[in-house]
Amino acid sequence: MGVCALCSKGGEETSLLEAAHKELGKIMVCRDCWRDLYQKNRMVYGSTCSGKCSACAR
């Protein structure tokens, strides 16, 4: 169980998602904050590797 890095929401019923924030780096946020970050274009895109990029060992 953790706490949202932006709004401090926590508890058993709060699920957290990892977000690659443009200024704060990788942080764990609640679904509401993740949605707000996405809508406001505050996350770094392409930060999740699918295992097929040129940096991955093949």
CHARMM internal coordinates of N, CA and C (Angstrom, degrees):
IC EDIT
DIST 1 N 1 CA 1.4436
DIST 1 CA 1 C 1.5235
ANGL 1 N 1 CA 1 C 108.30
DIST 1 C 2 N 1.3242
ANGL 1 CA 1 C 2 N 115.54
DIHE 1 N 1 CA 1 C 2 N 132.65
DIST 2 N 2 CA 1.4487
ANGL 1 C 2 N 2 CA 119.87
DIHE 1 CA 1 C 2 N 2 CA -178.97
DIST 2 CA 2 C 1.5164
ANGL 2 N 2 CA 2 C 111.42
DIHE 1 C 2 N 2 CA 2 C -130.69
DIST 2 C 3 N 1.3158
ANGL 2 CA 2 C 3 N 114.38
DIHE 2 N 2 CA 2 C 3 N -170.53
DIST 3 N 3 CA 1.4548
ANGL 2 C 3 N 3 CA 122.14
DIHE 2 CA 2 C 3 N 3 CA -178.14
DIST 3 CA 3 C 1.5336
ANGL 3 N 3 CA 3 C 107.94
DIHE 2 C 3 N 3 CA 3 C -129.65
DIST 3 C 4 N 1.3288
ANGL 3 CA 3 C 4 N 116.50
DIHE 3 N 3 CA 3 C 4 N 138.78
DIST 4 N 4 CA 1.4651
ANGL 3 C 4 N 4 CA 121.55
DIHE 3 CA 3 C 4 N 4 CA 177.92
DIST 4 CA 4 C 1.5271
ANGL 4 N 4 CA 4 C 109.41
DIHE 3 C 4 N 4 CA 4 C -61.50
DIST 4 C 5 N 1.3269
ANGL 4 CA 4 C 5 N 116.51
DIHE 4 N 4 CA 4 C 5 N 132.20
DIST 5 N 5 CA 1.4650
ANGL 4 C 5 N 5 CA 121.71
DIHE 4 CA 4 C 5 N 5 CA -178.61
DIST 5 CA 5 C 1.5263
ANGL 5 N 5 CA 5 C 112.73
DIHE 4 C 5 N 5 CA 5 C -69.82
DIST 5 C 6 N 1.3261
ANGL 5 CA 5 C 6 N 117.82
DIHE 5 N 5 CA 5 C 6 N -17.04
DIST 6 N 6 CA 1.4620
ANGL 5 C 6 N 6 CA 120.13
DIHE 5 CA 5 C 6 N 6 CA -177.21
DIST 6 CA 6 C 1.5258
ANGL 6 N 6 CA 6 C 113.78
DIHE 5 C 6 N 6 CA 6 C -103.00
DIST 6 C 7 N 1.3294
ANGL 6 CA 6 C 7 N 117.66
DIHE 6 N 6 CA 6 C 7 N -45.72
DIST 7 N 7 CA 1.4685
ANGL 6 C 7 N 7 CA 119.75
DIHE 6 CA 6 C 7 N 7 CA -175.51
DIST 7 CA 7 C 1.5197
ANGL 7 N 7 CA 7 C 113.02
DIHE 6 C 7 N 7 CA 7 C -110.36
DIST 7 C 8 N 1.3251
ANGL 7 CA 7 C 8 N 118.26
DIHE 7 N 7 CA 7 C 8 N -3.44
DIST 8 N 8 CA 1.4666
ANGL 7 C 8 N 8 CA 124.70
DIHE 7 CA 7 C 8 N 8 CA 179.64
DIST 8 CA 8 C 1.5224
ANGL 8 N 8 CA 8 C 113.85
DIHE 7 C 8 N 8 CA 8 C 64.99
DIST 8 C 9 N 1.3360
ANGL 8 CA 8 C 9 N 117.21
DIHE 8 N 8 CA 8 C 9 N 18.66
DIST 9 N 9 CA 1.4651
ANGL 8 C 9 N 9 CA 120.68
DIHE 8 CA 8 C 9 N 9 CA 176.34
DIST 9 CA 9 C 1.5218
ANGL 9 N 9 CA 9 C 107.80
DIHE 8 C 9 N 9 CA 9 C -72.34
DIST 9 C 10 N 1.2996
ANGL 9 CA 9 C 10 N 116.89
DIHE 9 N 9 CA 9 C 10 N 137.09
DIST 10 N 10 CA 1.4521
ANGL 9 C 10 N 10 CA 121.46
DIHE 9 CA 9 C 10 N 10 CA -179.80
DIST 10 CA 10 C 1.5104
ANGL 10 N 10 CA 10 C 110.48
DIHE 9 C 10 N 10 CA 10 C -153.69
DIST 10 C 11 N 1.2934
ANGL 10 CA 10 C 11 N 115.65
DIHE 10 N 10 CA 10 C 11 N -175.52
DIST 11 N 11 CA 1.4521
ANGL 10 C 11 N 11 CA 120.47
DIHE 10 CA 10 C 11 N 11 CA 179.34
DIST 11 CA 11 C 1.5077
ANGL 11 N 11 CA 11 C 111.11
DIHE 10 C 11 N 11 CA 11 C 121.35
DIST 11 C 12 N 1.3083
ANGL 11 CA 11 C 12 N 115.54
DIHE 11 N 11 CA 11 C 12 N 174.93
DIST 12 N 12 CA 1.4579
ANGL 11 C 12 N 12 CA 121.14
DIHE 11 CA 11 C 12 N 12 CA -176.25
DIST 12 CA 12 C 1.5235
ANGL 12 N 12 CA 12 C 113.28
DIHE 11 C 12 N 12 CA 12 C -65.99
DIST 12 C 13 N 1.3130
ANGL 12 CA 12 C 13 N 117.91
DIHE 12 N 12 CA 12 C 13 N -28.99
DIST 13 N 13 CA 1.4505
ANGL 12 C 13 N 13 CA 121.11
DIHE 12 CA 12 C 13 N 13 CA -176.26
DIST 13 CA 13 C 1.5242
ANGL 13 N 13 CA 13 C 113.03
DIHE 12 C 13 N 13 CA 13 C -95.63
DIST 13 C 14 N 1.3177
ANGL 13 CA 13 C 14 N 118.24
DIHE 13 N 13 CA 13 C 14 N 7.64
DIST 14 N 14 CA 1.4588
ANGL 13 C 14 N 14 CA 122.37
DIHE 13 CA 13 C 14 N 14 CA 179.51
DIST 14 CA 14 C 1.5229
ANGL 14 N 14 CA 14 C 109.37
DIHE 13 C 14 N 14 CA 14 C -103.47
DIST 14 C 15 N 1.3258
ANGL 14 CA 14 C 15 N 116.03
DIHE 14 N 14 CA 14 C 15 N 116.38
DIST 15 N 15 CA 1.4660
ANGL 14 C 15 N 15 CA 119.11
DIHE 14 CA 14 C 15 N 15 CA 175.74
DIST 15 CA 15 C 1.5164
ANGL 15 N 15 CA 15 C 108.36
DIHE 14 C 15 N 15 CA 15 C -96.78
DIST 15 C 16 N 1.3215
ANGL 15 CA 15 C 16 N 115.58
DIHE 15 N 15 CA 15 C 16 N 142.89
DIST 16 N 16 CA 1.4574
ANGL 15 C 16 N 16 CA 121.03
DIHE 15 CA 15 C 16 N 16 CA -177.69
DIST 16 CA 16 C 1.5154
ANGL 16 N 16 CA 16 C 110.61
DIHE 15 C 16 N 16 CA 16 C -111.04
DIST 16 C 17 N 1.3266
ANGL 16 CA 16 C 17 N 115.24
DIHE 16 N 16 CA 16 C 17 N 146.77
DIST 17 N 17 CA 1.4566
ANGL 16 C 17 N 17 CA 123.22
DIHE 16 CA 16 C 17 N 17 CA 177.71
DIST 17 CA 17 C 1.5189
ANGL 17 N 17 CA 17 C 108.39
DIHE 16 C 17 N 17 CA 17 C -122.35
DIST 17 C 18 N 1.3162
ANGL 17 CA 17 C 18 N 116.79
DIHE 17 N 17 CA 17 C 18 N 148.64
DIST 18 N 18 CA 1.4537
ANGL 17 C 18 N 18 CA 120.10
DIHE 17 CA 17 C 18 N 18 CA 176.92
DIST 18 CA 18 C 1.5194
ANGL 18 N 18 CA 18 C 108.99
DIHE 17 C 18 N 18 CA 18 C -83.37
DIST 18 C 19 N 1.3165
ANGL 18 CA 18 C 19 N 115.88
DIHE 18 N 18 CA 18 C 19 N 134.03
DIST 19 N 19 CA 1.4589
ANGL 18 C 19 N 19 CA 121.73
DIHE 18 CA 18 C 19 N 19 CA 177.76
DIST 19 CA 19 C 1.5212
ANGL 19 N 19 CA 19 C 108.92
DIHE 18 C 19 N 19 CA 19 C -128.05
DIST 19 C 20 N 1.3124
ANGL 19 CA 19 C 20 N 116.64
DIHE 19 N 19 CA 19 C 20 N 136.35
DIST 20 N 20 CA 1.4632
ANGL 19 C 20 N 20 CA 121.58
DIHE 19 CA 19 C 20 N 20 CA 175.57
DIST 20 CA 20 C 1.5270
ANGL 20 N 20 CA 20 C 107.54
DIHE 19 C 20 N 20 CA 20 C -93.79
DIST 20 C 21 N 1.3265
ANGL 20 CA 20 C 21 N 115.95
DIHE 20 N 20 CA 20 C 21 N 87.95
DIST 21 N 21 CA 1.4625
ANGL 20 C 21 N 21 CA 123.08
DIHE 20 CA 20 C 21 N 21 CA -176.27
DIST 21 CA 21 C 1.5281
ANGL 21 N 21 CA 21 C 109.17
DIHE 20 C 21 N 21 CA 21 C -73.35
DIST 21 C 22 N 1.3228
ANGL 21 CA 21 C 22 N 116.91
DIHE 21 N 21 CA 21 C 22 N 142.17
DIST 22 N 22 CA 1.4699
ANGL 21 C 22 N 22 CA 121.21
DIHE 21 CA 21 C 22 N 22 CA -176.50
DIST 22 CA 22 C 1.5265
ANGL 22 N 22 CA 22 C 112.91
DIHE 21 C 22 N 22 CA 22 C -63.44
DIST 22 C 23 N 1.3308
ANGL 22 CA 22 C 23 N 118.74
DIHE 22 N 22 CA 22 C 23 N -35.20
DIST 23 N 23 CA 1.4698
ANGL 22 C 23 N 23 CA 120.70
DIHE 22 CA 22 C 23 N 23 CA 179.83
DIST 23 CA 23 C 1.5262
ANGL 23 N 23 CA 23 C 113.51
DIHE 22 C 23 N 23 CA 23 C -102.76
DIST 23 C 24 N 1.3189
ANGL 23 CA 23 C 24 N 117.32
DIHE 23 N 23 CA 23 C 24 N -34.00
DIST 24 N 24 CA 1.4683
ANGL 23 C 24 N 24 CA 120.95
DIHE 23 CA 23 C 24 N 24 CA -172.86
DIST 24 CA 24 C 1.5217
ANGL 24 N 24 CA 24 C 114.12
DIHE 23 C 24 N 24 CA 24 C -94.10
DIST 24 C 25 N 1.3227
ANGL 24 CA 24 C 25 N 117.82
DIHE 24 N 24 CA 24 C 25 N -8.98
DIST 25 N 25 CA 1.4579
ANGL 24 C 25 N 25 CA 120.65
DIHE 24 CA 24 C 25 N 25 CA -177.32
DIST 25 CA 25 C 1.5151
ANGL 25 N 25 CA 25 C 110.80
DIHE 24 C 25 N 25 CA 25 C 80.21
DIST 25 C 26 N 1.3284
ANGL 25 CA 25 C 26 N 117.00
DIHE 25 N 25 CA 25 C 26 N -153.71
DIST 26 N 26 CA 1.4625
ANGL 25 C 26 N 26 CA 120.63
DIHE 25 CA 25 C 26 N 26 CA -178.76
DIST 26 CA 26 C 1.5228
ANGL 26 N 26 CA 26 C 109.68
DIHE 25 C 26 N 26 CA 26 C -78.56
DIST 26 C 27 N 1.3327
ANGL 26 CA 26 C 27 N 114.67
DIHE 26 N 26 CA 26 C 27 N 123.70
DIST 27 N 27 CA 1.4531
ANGL 26 C 27 N 27 CA 121.47
DIHE 26 CA 26 C 27 N 27 CA -179.99
DIST 27 CA 27 C 1.5245
ANGL 27 N 27 CA 27 C 108.89
DIHE 26 C 27 N 27 CA 27 C -135.99
DIST 27 C 28 N 1.3199
ANGL 27 CA 27 C 28 N 116.10
DIHE 27 N 27 CA 27 C 28 N 159.70
DIST 28 N 28 CA 1.4595
ANGL 27 C 28 N 28 CA 122.04
DIHE 27 CA 27 C 28 N 28 CA 176.57
DIST 28 CA 28 C 1.5243
ANGL 28 N 28 CA 28 C 107.70
DIHE 27 C 28 N 28 CA 28 C -101.82
DIST 28 C 29 N 1.3299
ANGL 28 CA 28 C 29 N 115.63
DIHE 28 N 28 CA 28 C 29 N 125.25
DIST 29 N 29 CA 1.4571
ANGL 28 C 29 N 29 CA 121.03
DIHE 28 CA 28 C 29 N 29 CA -176.53
DIST 29 CA 29 C 1.5289
ANGL 29 N 29 CA 29 C 110.78
DIHE 28 C 29 N 29 CA 29 C -131.49
DIST 29 C 30 N 1.3228
ANGL 29 CA 29 C 30 N 116.63
DIHE 29 N 29 CA 29 C 30 N 158.40
DIST 30 N 30 CA 1.4630
ANGL 29 C 30 N 30 CA 121.21
DIHE 29 CA 29 C 30 N 30 CA 175.81
DIST 30 CA 30 C 1.5296
ANGL 30 N 30 CA 30 C 108.94
DIHE 29 C 30 N 30 CA 30 C -74.70
DIST 30 C 31 N 1.3169
ANGL 30 CA 30 C 31 N 116.30
DIHE 30 N 30 CA 30 C 31 N 168.75
DIST 31 N 31 CA 1.4679
ANGL 30 C 31 N 31 CA 121.18
DIHE 30 CA 30 C 31 N 31 CA -178.20
DIST 31 CA 31 C 1.5302
ANGL 31 N 31 CA 31 C 112.33
DIHE 30 C 31 N 31 CA 31 C -60.99
DIST 31 C 32 N 1.3271
ANGL 31 CA 31 C 32 N 117.48
DIHE 31 N 31 CA 31 C 32 N -38.33
DIST 32 N 32 CA 1.4666
ANGL 31 C 32 N 32 CA 120.47
DIHE 31 CA 31 C 32 N 32 CA -179.90
DIST 32 CA 32 C 1.5286
ANGL 32 N 32 CA 32 C 110.86
DIHE 31 C 32 N 32 CA 32 C -64.44
DIST 32 C 33 N 1.3232
ANGL 32 CA 32 C 33 N 117.25
DIHE 32 N 32 CA 32 C 33 N -45.73
DIST 33 N 33 CA 1.4673
ANGL 32 C 33 N 33 CA 120.69
DIHE 32 CA 32 C 33 N 33 CA 179.51
DIST 33 CA 33 C 1.5213
ANGL 33 N 33 CA 33 C 110.87
DIHE 32 C 33 N 33 CA 33 C -67.75
DIST 33 C 34 N 1.3467
ANGL 33 CA 33 C 34 N 117.84
DIHE 33 N 33 CA 33 C 34 N -36.96
DIST 34 N 34 CA 1.4682
ANGL 33 C 34 N 34 CA 121.01
DIHE 33 CA 33 C 34 N 34 CA 178.14
DIST 34 CA 34 C 1.5239
ANGL 34 N 34 CA 34 C 109.27
DIHE 33 C 34 N 34 CA 34 C -61.20
DIST 34 C 35 N 1.3373
ANGL 34 CA 34 C 35 N 116.74
DIHE 34 N 34 CA 34 C 35 N -44.69
DIST 35 N 35 CA 1.4615
ANGL 34 C 35 N 35 CA 121.50
DIHE 34 CA 34 C 35 N 35 CA 179.37
DIST 35 CA 35 C 1.5296
ANGL 35 N 35 CA 35 C 110.65
DIHE 34 C 35 N 35 CA 35 C -61.80
DIST 35 C 36 N 1.3400
ANGL 35 CA 35 C 36 N 117.17
DIHE 35 N 35 CA 35 C 36 N -43.07
DIST 36 N 36 CA 1.4694
ANGL 35 C 36 N 36 CA 120.88
DIHE 35 CA 35 C 36 N 36 CA 178.77
DIST 36 CA 36 C 1.5251
ANGL 36 N 36 CA 36 C 111.30
DIHE 35 C 36 N 36 CA 36 C -63.63
DIST 36 C 37 N 1.3429
ANGL 36 CA 36 C 37 N 116.83
DIHE 36 N 36 CA 36 C 37 N -43.57
DIST 37 N 37 CA 1.4628
ANGL 36 C 37 N 37 CA 120.22
DIHE 36 CA 36 C 37 N 37 CA 178.10
DIST 37 CA 37 C 1.5217
ANGL 37 N 37 CA 37 C 111.06
DIHE 36 C 37 N 37 CA 37 C -60.46
DIST 37 C 38 N 1.3221
ANGL 37 CA 37 C 38 N 116.97
DIHE 37 N 37 CA 37 C 38 N -42.73
DIST 38 N 38 CA 1.4593
ANGL 37 C 38 N 38 CA 121.89
DIHE 37 CA 37 C 38 N 38 CA -179.60
DIST 38 CA 38 C 1.5265
ANGL 38 N 38 CA 38 C 110.50
DIHE 37 C 38 N 38 CA 38 C -63.63
DIST 38 C 39 N 1.3287
ANGL 38 CA 38 C 39 N 117.41
DIHE 38 N 38 CA 38 C 39 N -46.45
DIST 39 N 39 CA 1.4603
ANGL 38 C 39 N 39 CA 121.48
DIHE 38 CA 38 C 39 N 39 CA -178.60
DIST 39 CA 39 C 1.5185
ANGL 39 N 39 CA 39 C 112.15
DIHE 38 C 39 N 39 CA 39 C -66.16
DIST 39 C 40 N 1.3152
ANGL 39 CA 39 C 40 N 117.45
DIHE 39 N 39 CA 39 C 40 N -32.17
DIST 40 N 40 CA 1.4654
ANGL 39 C 40 N 40 CA 121.38
DIHE 39 CA 39 C 40 N 40 CA -178.96
DIST 40 CA 40 C 1.5297
ANGL 40 N 40 CA 40 C 112.44
DIHE 39 C 40 N 40 CA 40 C -91.44
DIST 40 C 41 N 1.3512
ANGL 40 CA 40 C 41 N 117.03
DIHE 40 N 40 CA 40 C 41 N 5.03
DIST 41 N 41 CA 1.4581
ANGL 40 C 41 N 41 CA 122.51
DIHE 40 CA 40 C 41 N 41 CA 178.64
DIST 41 CA 41 C 1.5331
ANGL 41 N 41 CA 41 C 111.82
DIHE 40 C 41 N 41 CA 41 C 57.88
DIST 41 C 42 N 1.3258
ANGL 41 CA 41 C 42 N 117.07
DIHE 41 N 41 CA 41 C 42 N 46.37
DIST 42 N 42 CA 1.4622
ANGL 41 C 42 N 42 CA 122.12
DIHE 41 CA 41 C 42 N 42 CA -178.63
DIST 42 CA 42 C 1.5225
ANGL 42 N 42 CA 42 C 112.66
DIHE 41 C 42 N 42 CA 42 C -103.21
DIST 42 C 43 N 1.3361
ANGL 42 CA 42 C 43 N 117.62
DIHE 42 N 42 CA 42 C 43 N 4.60
DIST 43 N 43 CA 1.4657
ANGL 42 C 43 N 43 CA 120.15
DIHE 42 CA 42 C 43 N 43 CA -179.96
DIST 43 CA 43 C 1.5242
ANGL 43 N 43 CA 43 C 110.28
DIHE 42 C 43 N 43 CA 43 C -108.08
DIST 43 C 44 N 1.3184
ANGL 43 CA 43 C 44 N 115.01
DIHE 43 N 43 CA 43 C 44 N 153.63
DIST 44 N 44 CA 1.4552
ANGL 43 C 44 N 44 CA 122.06
DIHE 43 CA 43 C 44 N 44 CA 176.51
DIST 44 CA 44 C 1.5250
ANGL 44 N 44 CA 44 C 107.15
DIHE 43 C 44 N 44 CA 44 C -81.97
DIST 44 C 45 N 1.2984
ANGL 44 CA 44 C 45 N 117.11
DIHE 44 N 44 CA 44 C 45 N 123.25
DIST 45 N 45 CA 1.4653
ANGL 44 C 45 N 45 CA 120.95
DIHE 44 CA 44 C 45 N 45 CA -179.54
DIST 45 CA 45 C 1.5157
ANGL 45 N 45 CA 45 C 110.49
DIHE 44 C 45 N 45 CA 45 C -86.63
DIST 45 C 46 N 1.3199
ANGL 45 CA 45 C 46 N 115.71
DIHE 45 N 45 CA 45 C 46 N 149.63
DIST 46 N 46 CA 1.4560
ANGL 45 C 46 N 46 CA 121.18
DIHE 45 CA 45 C 46 N 46 CA 178.87
DIST 46 CA 46 C 1.5142
ANGL 46 N 46 CA 46 C 113.15
DIHE 45 C 46 N 46 CA 46 C 78.34
DIST 46 C 47 N 1.3216
ANGL 46 CA 46 C 47 N 117.70
DIHE 46 N 46 CA 46 C 47 N 15.29
DIST 47 N 47 CA 1.4660
ANGL 46 C 47 N 47 CA 119.96
DIHE 46 CA 46 C 47 N 47 CA -178.00
DIST 47 CA 47 C 1.5211
ANGL 47 N 47 CA 47 C 112.34
DIHE 46 C 47 N 47 CA 47 C -85.00
DIST 47 C 48 N 1.3192
ANGL 47 CA 47 C 48 N 117.62
DIHE 47 N 47 CA 47 C 48 N -7.45
DIST 48 N 48 CA 1.4547
ANGL 47 C 48 N 48 CA 121.42
DIHE 47 CA 47 C 48 N 48 CA 178.97
DIST 48 CA 48 C 1.5165
ANGL 48 N 48 CA 48 C 109.08
DIHE 47 C 48 N 48 CA 48 C -99.10
DIST 48 C 49 N 1.2923
ANGL 48 CA 48 C 49 N 116.82
DIHE 48 N 48 CA 48 C 49 N 122.51
DIST 49 N 49 CA 1.4581
ANGL 48 C 49 N 49 CA 121.56
DIHE 48 CA 48 C 49 N 49 CA -177.00
DIST 49 CA 49 C 1.5237
ANGL 49 N 49 CA 49 C 110.38
DIHE 48 C 49 N 49 CA 49 C -87.54
DIST 49 C 50 N 1.3064
ANGL 49 CA 49 C 50 N 116.11
DIHE 49 N 49 CA 49 C 50 N 135.73
DIST 50 N 50 CA 1.4609
ANGL 49 C 50 N 50 CA 120.65
DIHE 49 CA 49 C 50 N 50 CA 178.10
DIST 50 CA 50 C 1.5224
ANGL 50 N 50 CA 50 C 111.62
DIHE 49 C 50 N 50 CA 50 C -94.77
DIST 50 C 51 N 1.3338
ANGL 50 CA 50 C 51 N 117.01
DIHE 50 N 50 CA 50 C 51 N -3.19
DIST 51 N 51 CA 1.4599
ANGL 50 C 51 N 51 CA 120.60
DIHE 50 CA 50 C 51 N 51 CA -177.99
DIST 51 CA 51 C 1.5182
ANGL 51 N 51 CA 51 C 112.97
DIHE 50 C 51 N 51 CA 51 C 89.76
DIST 51 C 52 N 1.3232
ANGL 51 CA 51 C 52 N 117.31
DIHE 51 N 51 CA 51 C 52 N 3.68
DIST 52 N 52 CA 1.4579
ANGL 51 C 52 N 52 CA 121.35
DIHE 51 CA 51 C 52 N 52 CA -178.10
DIST 52 CA 52 C 1.5221
ANGL 52 N 52 CA 52 C 113.25
DIHE 51 C 52 N 52 CA 52 C -118.53
DIST 52 C 53 N 1.3341
ANGL 52 CA 52 C 53 N 117.63
DIHE 52 N 52 CA 52 C 53 N 7.73
DIST 53 N 53 CA 1.4605
ANGL 52 C 53 N 53 CA 119.69
DIHE 52 CA 52 C 53 N 53 CA -178.05
DIST 53 CA 53 C 1.5388
ANGL 53 N 53 CA 53 C 110.31
DIHE 52 C 53 N 53 CA 53 C -79.91
DIST 53 C 54 N 1.3100
ANGL 53 CA 53 C 54 N 116.75
DIHE 53 N 53 CA 53 C 54 N 169.42
DIST 54 N 54 CA 1.4637
ANGL 53 C 54 N 54 CA 121.35
DIHE 53 CA 53 C 54 N 54 CA -176.36
DIST 54 CA 54 C 1.5348
ANGL 54 N 54 CA 54 C 112.68
DIHE 53 C 54 N 54 CA 54 C -67.63
DIST 54 C 55 N 1.3403
ANGL 54 CA 54 C 55 N 117.90
DIHE 54 N 54 CA 54 C 55 N -20.77
DIST 55 N 55 CA 1.4688
ANGL 54 C 55 N 55 CA 121.21
DIHE 54 CA 54 C 55 N 55 CA -179.16
DIST 55 CA 55 C 1.5221
ANGL 55 N 55 CA 55 C 112.39
DIHE 54 C 55 N 55 CA 55 C -81.06
DIST 55 C 56 N 1.3251
ANGL 55 CA 55 C 56 N 117.26
DIHE 55 N 55 CA 55 C 56 N -17.04
DIST 56 N 56 CA 1.4645
ANGL 55 C 56 N 56 CA 120.38
DIHE 55 CA 55 C 56 N 56 CA -177.64
DIST 56 CA 56 C 1.5224
ANGL 56 N 56 CA 56 C 111.86
DIHE 55 C 56 N 56 CA 56 C -81.28
DIST 56 C 57 N 1.3219
ANGL 56 CA 56 C 57 N 114.24
DIHE 56 N 56 CA 56 C 57 N 143.09
DIST 57 N 57 CA 1.4749
ANGL 56 C 57 N 57 CA 118.66
DIHE 56 CA 56 C 57 N 57 CA 175.04
DIST 57 CA 57 C 1.5240
ANGL 57 N 57 CA 57 C 108.81
DIHE 56 C 57 N 57 CA 57 C -69.55
DIST 57 C 58 N 1.2985
ANGL 57 CA 57 C 58 N 116.60
DIHE 57 N 57 CA 57 C 58 N 139.84
DIST 58 N 58 CA 1.4758
ANGL 57 C 58 N 58 CA 120.39
DIHE 57 CA 57 C 58 N 58 CA -179.21
DIST 58 CA 58 C 1.4888
ANGL 58 N 58 CA 58 C 110.49
DIHE 57 C 58 N 58 CA 58 C -115.03
END
COOR INIT
IC SEED 1 N 1 CA 1 C
IC BUILD
